[in-house]
Amino acid sequence: MSTATVQALANLYAAADLIASATPVLSDPQLAPGHAACFGILLEALGAEQARAQIHMAHAVRRSGAHKLDQPSLQAVAHASAEPTESNFAAAEGHTTAGRTAFRSARSFMQDWLDIPRNIAHDRLVQADCLIGGVDDSGQPIDPWLTELATDFADPALDPRLVAATALKLHSTRKDLPDGAAGVEQKQQLQSDAHQLIHSDPKSARKHIANMVAQVKAGKRPLKALLDEVGLFRRGTRRGLIEYILRVLPSQAAVIEAHFAGTGNPATQAGDRQGLQEAEAEFTGDPGEGWDDEATKPDWACEENDAQPDPEPAQDSASDPDTDPEPAQDSASDPDTDLESASEPDADPDIDPSDPPEMESDSEATSTRGESIPAWEDLKPERRRLIGLMALLLKDHRASDYRAGQPPGTNQAGLATAQVSVILDYEKMLQGAPNYAVSSSGLMLSPGEVRTAMCNAGIYPVILNGKSLPLDLGRTQRLFTKAQGRTIRAAYQGCAYPGCAMPVERCELDHLDPWEKGGCTDIRSAALCCPVHHVERHCGLFHAVKIPGCRPMVLLSPDLDPKQELRVNTHFMTPEQALANDALAQEMTAKWRAGTIAVEIVEP
């Protein structure tokens, strides 16, 4: 055993001891905010290096045949780990045996002796195959399966966790790729696209890579085959609830997503929180408006002479402090989650999944034991969407049962008007490309679905040029028209801030040329920001950049982006759109630095 190996093992032991001693000190409630930020940066850097080392460990265990160590060697290893001295490490070098061993494979050794969960051990070995290399039956090394990503994995400037998760996701497509040279070419294209996304748009890379892989697995299936599988299927009763599975075409999903966006926006009539809570009361019996009992009646409404029994103390609405009251998108559809679990087999909808563990959140526990109703803003968006769907299904039945002061047919809470914009790439459409249309929610539509959608009311075609600028600019006036707003939302698809996941329906139109300073309300001088980043832009925390003949871009502050590159938020785009817009941002950055274009950095 070399001295370098002994020192490296001793360093690992010391690192664990140092982290254990630093954590209690840095957990002090009086810790300064700047030191807390340093704590976060340093700890995340340690986490990234640990993730890289764990994959190298899996490769080392398999390459060295550690699972073949004999019993005395395993005892020496355990002793050296507990008492890390130079002599103990030297004695722990170990010997393998050609006879019967305690572990069948490297994965078995990692699972049973290192106590690494089986699926994690499997994933690390797959990641080692993709990013470091494997070992054949004769013990000879094999080149990594993803050579380009292997270089990224070794790059200390990149987060190895993102690269490792990407490798796992791409590895899951190996059975879906065609045989021969075509499969090799498609794998290389996937790897090159993933490499570009990791470098240019790491915040949204997971989502786009997951979508790319989903497209590979979906393949090109005829419409008849798709229609044979769409529908609303009842699965039966489980845990007191009736379960359904809904399978729809992308064009149908676009309408559903638009409806959900309407019910999720508290600024609209359809998303009115109080109205949705009252709508839910019609199904659950939970009280909506009014006073539930004497305990909830305000003091001014209580009659002094009434004999009132001692009410039980009112309980506060329980809420999970870790739950975001208005998440940008459903976690069940988050591609990041899918990316992290790429090695798991696809769930078969015909097979009943195992029951979830018998656990309840704080809000569920309070609701069950104290009969307290959770605050509406603390409920999951899935529940609000269900109420909106039920209200939509009962719309005809409520035609004559409207609230006082509202004419028949007036929208009620939950009855969102689903408006879907279909974005047509004009140049691709002229070329006859099959993927020239995408919905405003980022769903790719086939040409047949586009032709069908054009016949439906509530579908708005928006034709863009190659640089995502609307061709029809409309009239200039103080406020944006609805047509202009619909076009801007279709063109930019979400908040301008890179990585922001706020849906486009919740974003605000932003005048890049202030009206009070002589600016025009022109579609070329408009940006789209969520309420938070709208305020931040006007506070100067980042800048919008106007570029001649191109969509507006964003310039982050130097502390967030030391390279000072122009950026575009690609979160709600398809992978192809994301790659094209990242390339466009890099092109505009290069031209800006070369002085060949005159960009305007918009003042707050």
PALODO-694284 format. One record per residue: x, y, z of N, C-alpha, C in turn; residue in one letter. Coordinates in pm, whole numbers, plus 50000, padded with zeros to 5 digits. Layout:
XYZXYZXYZA ...
END
This chain:
500864988050000500005000050000500885012450000M 500585021849912501395033949900501075043650013S 502025052450038501825062750141500685072150102T 500555074849973499485083649926498105077849957A 497955064649940496675058249970496345059250117T 497345056650204497125057650348496725071850386V 497405081750330497095095650362495695099550312Q 495315094650194493985097750141492895091950230A 493075079750278492085073750368492025081250500L 493165085450550493195093250674492505106750655A 492665112650538492005125450510490485123950509N 489985112950454488545110550455488015109550598L 488715102450682488285101250821488295114850890Y 489345122750864489435135950925488335145250874A 487995143950745486945152550689485605150050757A 485265137450779484015134150847484005139850988A 485155138751056485255143851193485135159051196D 485725165851098485655180451092484225185251066L 483525178550977482135182550950481275180451073I 481475169351142480685166551262480945176951371A 482165181951381482475191951483482005205951442S 481965208651310481555221951264480045223951267A 479275213451245477825214951234477175220751359T 477475215951482476835222051600477155236851615P 478385240851582478755254951595477965263451496V 477845258651373477145266251269475645265151279L 475135256851370473695255851393473235265251504S 474115273651552473795283251658472695292751612D 471625294351690470545303651650471035317951629P 472155321651691472685335351677473645336751560Q 473715326651473474645327151360474315338951269L 475335346451233475135358051145474635353551008A 473815361650943473255357550813474325355050707P 475385363350708476445360950611477155347850635G 477365344350761477995331550793477075319950758H 475755321950773474805311450733474885309050582A 475045320050507475185318550362476485311150328A 477565314450399478825307250378478675292550413C 477965289850520477685276050561477015268450446F 476025274850384475315268350274476195265850153G 476975275750114477835274249996478855263150018I 479525263450132480575253650158480015239550172L 478865238450237478295225250257477805219250125L 477225227550038476795222449908477985218249823E 479095225649836480305221749763480815208249814A 480735206249945481125193350001480195182249952L 478895185349945477935175449897478205171449753G 478585181149671478905178049531480125169049522A 481155172149599482355163749597482065149849653E 481195149249753480845136049807480115127649703Q 479215134049627478505126749522479465121349417A 480465129249381481445124749285482255112849342R 482655114249470483455103649533482665090749549A 481355091649572480545079549591480495071149463Q 480445077649348480445070249221481825064149197I 482875071549228484215066049216484395054149312H 483795055049430483875043949525483215031449467M 482045033049406481365021449348482225015049239A 482845023549157483735018449052484935011149113H 485505016849220486675010749283486314997249347A 485154996449410484734983849473484594972949367V 484004976249253483814966249149485134962849079R 485934973149047487174970748976488164962349058R 488224965049190489194958149275488714944449321S 487394941649301486864929049350486734928649501G 486384939749561486284940549707485254930849763A 484274927049681483264917649732483824903549750H 485064901249701485694888049714486674887449832K 486724897849914487604897850030487274886150123L 488304880050179488054869150273487674874850410D 487264866350500486744870750629487784878350712Q 489044873650724490034881450800490254895450742P 490204896650610490394909850549489244919150582S 488024913950581486874922350617486974927050761L 487464918450849487634922350989488704933251001Q 489774932050922490834942050926490334955450873A 489504955250770488934967550716488054974550820V 487204966750887486334972550991487154978551104A 488244971851141489094976851250489794989751208H 490274990451083490965002451036490005014251026A 488745011750989487775022550980487435028051117S 487475019551219487175024151354488385030851419A 489595025751391490825031351446491785034251331E 491665046051270492415049151147493875052851173P 494685042951192496125045251205496825039851081T 498075044151063498815039850945499005024750943E 499295018951058499495004351064498194996951035S 497075002051087495794995351063495394996050915N 495635007550850495335008550708496224999150626F 497494997750667498384988550597497904974150610A 497384970750728496894957150750495564954650679A 494864965550641493544964150578493624963050428A 494814961650372494934960550227494144948750174E 494104937950246493184926950219493634917250114G 492954905750114493214895050017491884889849968H 491784887449839490564881649782490724866649771T 489614859849765489614845449756488924840949629T 489394830149573488774824649452487654815149487A 487524811849614486474802649656485174809849683G 484364803949767483064809449800483244822249880R 482544832749842482654845649909481344849249978T 481434858950067480244862950143479274871150057A 479784877249950478944885849868479044881549722F 477904881349654477864876449517478444886449418R 478314899249447478714909449350479064922349423S 479544932049345479834945049404478574951549460A 477464950049390476204955849440475794949149570R 475944936049578475614929049702476504933749817S 477784935849788478714940749891478294954649939F 477944963649845477544977149883476244977049963M 475344968049926474054967549994474164961150133Q 474844949750141474814942050265475914945950363D 477064950650314478154953650405478294968650430W 478034976750326478104991250342476754997450376L 475684989250378474334993750414473825004650320D 474175003550193473645012650092472375006450034I 471265013850029470035008049973470265002149835P 469534991749805469754984049682469654992849557R 468625001249549468445009249428469555019749414N 470045025049527471125034949520472425028149477I 472685016249530473885008849489473845005849339A 472665001849291472514999149147472775011649065H 472195022949108472355035449033473825039749027D 474525038449137475935042849138476785034249044R 476495021549037477255012948946476925016448801L 475665019448771475295023648636475975036848601V 475985046248696476635059048672478135057248651Q 478725047748724480145044848704480395039348564A 479505030548516479625025348380479585036648277D 478685046348301478475057048203479575067548207C 480115070448327480965082148344482425079048374L 482695066848420484085063148452484545051448367I 483675041648352484005029648276483645017348355G 483635006148287483294993548351484444983848348G 484114971448382485104960548383484444948448319V 485124942248222484544930448158484804917948243D 484344906648195484454894148273485904890248300D 486804894548213488214891048234488954901248318S 488214911548368488844921548452489454933148376G 489254933548245489814944348164488894956548167Q 489474968548171488634980548177487874982948047P 486714989048060485854992647946485665007647948I 485685013847832485505028247823484115032147872D 483965044447923482635048947969481635049147854P 480385046347886479335045647785479015059447729W 479185069847811478885083547769480185091647781L 480975091647677482315097547684482265112747704T 481315119447641481245134047653480835138047793E 479875130947850479465133847987480525129448087L 481345119648051482445115648138483425127148159A 483655134648053484515146548065483875157048155T 482555158848140481835168248226481895163848372D 481805150748397481815145648533483145148448601F 484215148348525485545151048581485845165948595A 484985174348539485215188748542484825194148680D 485765199548758485415204448893484505216548891P 484365223248778483495235048770482025231448755A 481715218948724480335214648705479865206548824L 478545207148850477965199348959477895184748917D 478645175948983478625161848940477275155248962P 476455160649051475135154649075474235156148954R 474285167648888473505169748767473995160648655L 475305159548640475865150948535475525136348562V 475625132048688475335118048722473855114848700A 472975124048737471545121748715471225121348566A 471905129648488471705129448343472165116248284T 473315111348328473815098448279472835087248310A 472265087448427471295077248466470065077848376L 469645089948344468465091548260468735086848117K 469875090648062470205086447925470405071347919L 470965065548024471175051048027469845043448019H 468765049748069467465042948068466885041647928S 467485048447829466975047747692467655036847609T 468585029547667469405020447587468565009947515R 467445005847575466584995747510465645001847408K 465505015147412464605021947319465325026947195D 466655026847198467415031547082467455020746974L 467445024446848467505014346741468865007446738P 468894996046674470144988546662471064994946558D 472354991546570473314995646468473725010046476G 474145015246361474685028846352473645039346388A 472365036746356471315046546387471175048546538A 471285037646613471215038746758472395046246816G 473585043546763474785050646809474665065546781V 474165068846662474005082946626472985089946716E 471865083146745470845089246830471355090946972Q 472105081147022472675082347156473635094147163K 474455095747060475405106847057474685120247052Q 473575120846978472815133346971472205136647106Q 471655126547174471115128747309472195133847402L 473365127547395474455131347484474935145647455Q 475015149247327475455162747290474455173347336S 473155170447318472125179847364472165181347515D 472325170147586472395170747732473625178647777A 474745176447710475965183747742475755198847726H 475085202747619474845217047596473925222847701Q 472885215447740471945220347840472625221647977L 473475212148010474165212748140475045225048147I 475685228648037476595240048038475855253348028H 474805253947946474155266747918472955269648006S 472275259248054471035261548130470895251048240D 471805250948338471775240248439470505240148524P 469865251848544468685252148629467505244748567K 467385245148436466275238448368466725225848295S 467985222048309468505210648233467785197748268A 467495195448395466845182948436465505181248364R 464735191948362463405191348299463535188248150K 464425195248082464535193347937465105179547903H 466065174847980466635161647955465585150847978I 464785152448082463715142748107462725142547990A 462425154347934461515154947821462125148547696N 463415150747674464085144447560464005129247570M 464275124147688464215109547708462795104447691V 461825112147740460425108047723460055107147576A 460555116347495460275115947352460885103647287Q 462085099847330462725087847276461915075547311V 461455074947436460695063147479459315062647416K 458755074447389457415074647329457465070047184A 458525074347112458635070446972457545076846887G 457485072946761456465077846669455385067346657K 454305069346729453195059946729452055065546647R 451355057346570450235062246490449105067246579P 448335076646525447245082546603446245071946646L 445965062146560445005051846596445465044146720K 446765041446730447265034446848447125042946973A 447325056046957447165064947072445715065647116L 444805066647017443375067747050442845055147116L 443475043847087443055031447150443355031247300D 444245040147344444655039847485444175051947564E 443605062147497443145073747572441835070247642V 441535078047744440265075947814440415078447963G 439295077848030439225079248175438865065648233L 439775059748306439625046048353439445045748504F 438465038248548438255036648692439045024548741R 439825026648845440665015948898440045009149018R 439075015449080438445009249196438665017549321G 438315011449434438395018349563439635014049637T 440375023949685441575021449764441635031449877R 441765026349998441925034850116440795045050127R 439585040950092438425049550105438235059449992G 439075059149889438975068449777438795060749647L 438085066849553437895061049421439005066049331I 439735057049269440865060849186440505059849037E 440965069848961440805070248816442175072548753Y 442325067848631443495070948549443015078148424I 443625089548396443245097548279444415097448181L 444155092348060445165092447953444615100647838R 445365111047798444865120247696445965123147595V 445555128447479446495133147379447135146347425L 448295149847370448895162647409447985174547386P 447205174447277446305185647252445225186447359S 444745174947407443765174847515444405179147647Q 445655174947667446355178847789446565193847794A 446755200147678446955214647675445715221847728A 444515216947693443285223047743443165220947894V 443515208947942443445206148085444415214948162I 445635216348109446625224748176446165239248181E 445525243948074445025257648072443915259448175A 443055249248190442005249948292442605250248431H 443585241748456444235241448587444905254848618F 445505260948515446165273748536445155284248578A 443945283648523442905293248561442445291448704G 442235279048746441795276648884442925278848983T 444175278648937445295280849028445645295349047G 445025304348971445325318648980444305325549069N 444685329849189443695336049279443205349549232P 443855355249129443435368349079442255367348983A 441855355148945440745353548852439495348948927T 438335350748859437085346148918437105331048937Q 437655323948837437695309448846438575304648959A 439635312248992440555308149097440285314649232G 439155321249246438835327749373438865317749487D 439735320249586439945310549692438695308249777R 438015319149813436815317649895435735310149817Q 435605313549688434595306649608434895291949590G 436165288649570436535274549557436295266949687L 436535273549799436285266949927434805264249946Q 433965273649902432525271449911432085260449814E 432725260049695432395249449601432755235849658A 433865235049729434245222349789433255218049896E 432685227949967431745224650073430535217050020A 430195219149892429045212149834429315197149822E 430595193249817430935179049805431315172849939F 431965180850025432495175250149431635178250271T 430775188550261429995192450377430745201950469G 432015205050438432755214650519432145228450501D 432075236450606431445249650594432265258950509P 431575267750440432245277750358432135291250424G 431205299750374431025312750433430175311550558E 430125322250634429285322650751430005317350873G 429245317050986429815312351111429425297851131W 430435289751163430175275451179429375272751305D 429715279551415429045277551544429325289851629D 428905289251755429095300551843430575303451868E 431405293051858432835295051886433495303651780A 432995303151656433595310951549432885324151526T 431775326851598431045339351579431815350751644K 431995362251575432725373451636431975379151756P 432685386751840432095391751965430895400751938D 430995408851831429915418451809428605411651768W 428705399251721427505392251678426885383851787A 427575382651899427045374352008426035382252090C 424925375652127423915382052212424295379852357E 424305390952434424755390052572423865381052657E 422585380652625421665373052709421585358452673N 422225354752563422175340652524423025332452618D 422465321652659423235312252742424035303352649A 425325304852658426165297352566426955286952644Q 426985274552594427865264752656429305268452630P 430165263752718431595266552700432065260152572D 432415268152475432885262152349434285256352365P 434515246252287435875240952286436775251052218E 438005252252264438885262252202439075259652054P 438985270551978439165269251833440615265951804A 440785257151712442135253151677442575260351551Q 443835263851552444375270451434444415260751319D 444235266051200444345257551082445765252651070S 445875239751065447225233951060447765234850920A 449025237050913449675237250782451085232050797S 451505225650696452865220450693453805231850659D 454735235350750455615246550720456495244350600P 456645231650558457485228850442456705229150312D 455405231650320454575231450199454475245450143T 454795246950017454675259749949453225261949913D 452575272749964451155274549937450815276149790P 451765281049710451505282749567452675277349487E 452875264249484454005259049407453825261849260P 455005263549189454935267149047454385255948963A 454635243649000454115232548924454005220549013Q 453175211248972452895199349051454135190849065D 454425186649190455605178349211455475164849145S 454205160449130454045147349065454465147648920A 454465160148859454865161048719456235167448702S 456915169248812458195175848806459195166948739D 459755171148632460725162648565461965160348645P 462255169048744463425166748826463285154048905D 462095151648955461875139249029462055127248939T 461525128248816461675117148723463135114748688D 463885125848681465295124548644466075117348750L 465755119848877466495113548984466165098748996E 464975094648951464565080748966464545073548832S 465485077348745465445072348608465665057448599A 466385051848694466695037648683465545028748724S 464525034648787463395026748829462535023248709E 461975011348703461145007648588459885015848584P 459375017748463458145025348446457005018048515D 456185025948583455055019948653454015015148553A 453515003048574452464997648489451125001848545D 450335009648471449065014448526448085003248556P 448284991648499447384980548527447764973048653D 448904976348710449354969748832449144979348947I 448484974849049448194983349162449474986049239D 449864998649257451095001349331450944997949477P 452064996149542452024992949685451485004549763S 450865001649876450285012049957451355021350010D 451065034350018452035043450078452135040750226P 453215044750291453375042150433452295049150513P 451965043150626450915048450711451445060550787E 451475071950720451955084150781450985095350749M 450895105050835450035116450808450795129150841E 450515139450763451165152250786450545159050906S 451175170150949450635177551061449235182551032D 449015186950907447695192250874446655181250876S 447035169250826446085158150827445765153950969E 446805153851054446575149651191445645159251262A 445825172351244444965182051310443545181051257T 443415179151125442085178351067441345166151117S 442075155151139441435142851181441055143251328T 441985148151409441785147251553440985159051605R 441265171051551440595182851603439505187951513G 439255181051400438245185151303438455199451257E 439715203851254440025217151205440285216551056S 439815226550981439955226550836441225234050800I 442135228050723443365235050686443055247650606P 443915257550625443765269750546443805266350397A 442915273150321442795269650178444105271450104W 444875281650135446135283950066447155273050099E 446945265450209447895255150246447545241550186D 446425240750115446055228150053446865225849927L 447025213349893447785209949773447055214849648K 447795218549545447115222949422446285211949360P 446645199249384445845188149328444405188749379E 444245192549505442885192949561442105204549502R 442765216049486442065227349425441675224249281R 442555217049209442225213449071441025204149065R 440935195049161439785186049164438495193749183L 438505203649272437295211549293436935219149165I 437955224449097437675231248971437095221948868G 437595209548862437085199848767435645196048801L 435365194048930433995190448968433035201948940M 433485214248964432625225748932432365226648783A 433375223248703433205223448558432215212848513L 432285200948572431365190248535429925193648572L 429745201748676428395205248721427935218648665L 428645223948567428345237348517426925238348465K 426485228748384425145229448327424075228548434D 424325220748539423355219348645423215232148726H 424215240948718424165253148798423695265048716R 423255262748593422905273848505421815282548564A 420865276448635419775284248691419965286948839S 421095282048895421315283649039422535292449059D 422415304949019423535314149026423375323349147Y 424475329749183424455338649298423645351149268R 423135356849371422355369049355423225380149297A 422655387249202423395398149142424245394149024G 424285381148991425065376548877424115370848773Q 424295374648648423405369448544423655354848518P 422675347748463422905333648429424085332248334P 424845321448351425995318848265427275325348312G 427195333448422428415339648472429345329148530T 430635330548502431615320948555431605321048706N 431675309148764431765307648908433155302648943Q 433425302149073434725297049118434915282949067A 436065280449008436365267248954436045265748807G 435195274848753434805273648613435745282148528L 436955277148509437945284548432437675283248284A 437885294148212437805293748066439165289948012T 439265278047958440565272847912440895279047777A 441905287547774442375293647651443755288047619Q 443865281447508445115274847469445685282047348V 446955285647357447645291347243448515280547180S 448365278747050449205269346976450265277546902V 451525275446936452615283146879453125275846755I 453035282546642453465276746515454775283046473L 455795274946452457065279846400456925281246248D 456875293646203456555296346063457555289945968Y 458845290946000459865285545911459795270345903E 459595263946017459485249346018458215244745947K 457145252545963455885248945899456055249245747M 456765259245694456985259945550457875248545502L 458785244045588459685233045551459015219345561Q 457805219045618457105206445635457635198045749G 458315204245847458835196945962457675191546046A 457825179646106456715173746182456515179946319P 457465187746367457385192946504457375208146504N 456505214146424456485228646413455495235046509Y 454735227246584453685232846671453885228246814A 453675237446907453755234347050452715242947121V 452115237447225451125245047300451825254947392S 451065264547444451645274647532452155268547662S 451725256447696452235249747816453405240547785S 453925241047660455135233647627454915219547578G 453695216147533453405202647485453535202347333L 454335192947282454495191447138453225185747077M 452785191246965451565186946897451925181846758L 451275171046719451485165746585450715174146484S 451085173546356450345181346255448845178246254P 448485165346274447075161846277446345168446393G 446995168746510446375175246625446245190146604E 447215196146534447135210546508445955213546417V 445785205546311444665207946220443335206546292R 443265196846384442035195146461441815206746555T 442895211246620442775222146716442325235046651A 442715237246525442345249546456440835250646435M 440145239246442438695239346422437945242346550C 438635243046664437985244446794437995258946839N 436915263046906436885276246967437805276147089A 438395287647118439295288547232440725284747200G 441025281447074442395278447032442905290446953I 444005296146994444535308146931445865305046865Y 445915304546730447215302346665448075314846673P 449325313046711450275324146718451465320346633V 451725327846527452815324746435454015333446472I 455165326846492456375333746532457425332346424L 458365341846422459495340146333460585332346404N 461725330846341462765321946394463365326746524G 463175339446562463765344446686462705347646790K 461585340746781460515341546880459935355446894S 459855362746783459185375646784457835374346715L 456745379046777455445378746710455475387146584P 454905381846478454925389046351453885400046348L 452745397946414451685408046417451865416346543D 452325429046530452655437146647451465444546705L 450405446046632449225452646687449405467646699G 448475474346769448465488946783449165493146911R 449695505246910450365510747028449365518847108T 449315516447239448425523747328448965522547470Q 448265528447567448785528947704448865515047765R 447835507147752447805493847811447845483347700L 448405472247731448415461247635447005456047615F 446655453147490445355447047462445395432247500T 444235426247507444175411947537444875403847429K 444725408047304445385400947195446895401847207A 447395413747243448835415347263449325406747379Q 448565407047490448965399147605448995384347575G 447985379647499447945365547463449145361947375R 449495370847284450625368247195451945368247271T 452115377747362453355378347441453485365947528I 452405361647589452475349747674452795337347591R 452235336747471452525325247386453985325447340A 454505337347313455865338347262456905335347367A 456705340347490457745339247593457475327947692Y 456225323547705455835311147774456065311147924Q 456565321747983456765321948127457565334048168G 457875334748296458645345848352459995346748283C 460505358848267461775360948197462975356748280A 462835355848412463995353048498464435338548480Y 465705336048452466175322348426465885312948543P 465245301848511464945291748610463625293648682G 462935304948664461665307248733460595297948676C 459845291448763458845281748721457415286848737A 457245299948752455895305348765455155303948631M 453955298048632453215296348506452935309748438P 452815309148308452655321348230451385328748267V 450345321448309449075327948344449205336648468E 450235334048549450425341648672451405353148653R 451905354748533452915365148506452265378148463C 453025388848476452545402248446453305407948326E 452585415648243453225422348130454045434148182L 455265435148136456205445048188456625454548075D 456405467548095456835477547998458335479748012H 459095476347910460525479047912460825493747881L 459905500347810459985514847787458875521447870D 459205527047987458155532548075457295542948005P 456005541448020455075550747957455295564948007W 455575566448136455735579848193457005586748144E 457915579148081459145585048027459105585947874K 457915585247819457765586847676457795573847598G 457795562347669457845549647600456495545847540G 456535536547447455325531747380454965517947432C 453675515347433453215501847467453265493547341T 454455488947312454675481547189455105467447225D 454675458047146454935444047178456425440647173I 457195448547096458625446247089459345451147214R 458665459347294459275464847416458575459347539S 458075447247529457365441147641458105428847689A 458055426747817458615414647877457545408547966A 457805396548013456865389248097457595385348225L 457055389348339457685386248468456625381848567C 456995372748654456115369248764456095380948862C 455135381648954455065393249044456355395649123P 457035384749164458255386449243459375392449158V 459615386549041460725391348958460385404548887H 459105407648875458725420848823459215431748919H 458975429649046459435439249147460965439649151V 461585427749145463055427249152463695434649035E 463085433748915463675440948801463615455848824R 462465460648875462345475048898463195479649016H 463635470249099464555473649209466015472549166C 466265468649041467615467948989468385455549027G 467695444949073468385432649110468845424748988L 468215427148875468695421948747468175431148638F 468685429448517468325438548409467735430948291H 466715436848231466235432148102467095438547993A 467285431347884468135436047776467335435547646V 467235446947579466555447447450467575445647338K 467245436847243468155433447134467415435647003I 467975442846910467285445346782466945432246710P 465665430946670465215419346596465165406446674G 465175407246806465225395146888464385397247013C 464045386447078463285387147203464135393547313R 463525399647414464305404947526464995393547602P 466135396647659466865386947740467175393047876M 467865385547960468115389648097469615389648123V 470065399748198471445400448245471405400148397L 471915389448456471915387948601473015396448663L 472945397948794473965405648865475285397848863S 476415404748875477715397948867477925387348974P 477305388749092477495378549195476785365549159D 475715366249079475025354249035475585348848904L 476095357648821476625353548691477925361048664D 479045355848715480325362848693480685364448545P 480185355348460480505356248317479725367248246K 478635372048308477815382748250477385379248108Q 476615368348097476085364047969474595367147961E 474115369647841472675371547820471985358047836L 470825358247900470165345647931468675346347899R 468115334247876466675332747849466155321847941V 464975323747997464365313348079463735302747988N 464225290647996463735279947908462895269747983T 462485272948105461835262748189460605256648123H 459785264948058458535259948002458655256447854F 459855256147802460045252747661460255237747643M 460085233347520460445219647487461985218747481T 462545206747489464015205647480464585212047354P 463895210347241464385216347116464365231547124E 463285236947179463205251447195464275256447290Q 464505248847399465495253047497466895253547435A 467235243447358468545243247293468685254847195L 467615257347118467675268247020467795281747089A 467075283747198467145296647267468455298447342N 469005287647396470335288647457471385292347353D 471285286247235472215289747127472035304247084A 470765308647079470495322547042471095332147145L 470965328847275471525337347380473045337947370A 473665326547342475125326447327475555334647205Q 474775333647097475095341446976474985356347003E 473895360447072473715374647101474765379647199M 475165371247294476235375247387477535377747312T 477865368547220479095370147142479055382847058A 477915385646994477795397646911477845410346997K 477245409647114477255421147204478685424447246W 479455414147283480835416347327481725420747210R 481385415947091482175419846974481795433746922A 480695439346973480265452646932479555452946799G 479075441346752478395441046621476895443646632T 476345443646751474945447346771474875457246886I 473895466046879473715476346982472575472047073A 472895465847185471875461747280471585473247376V 470415472847437470015482947534469735476147667E 470545479147767470325473747902469295482847968I 468115477547991466985485548038467205489748182V 467005502548210467115507648346465915502948429E 466105501648559464985497248644463785506248636P 
END
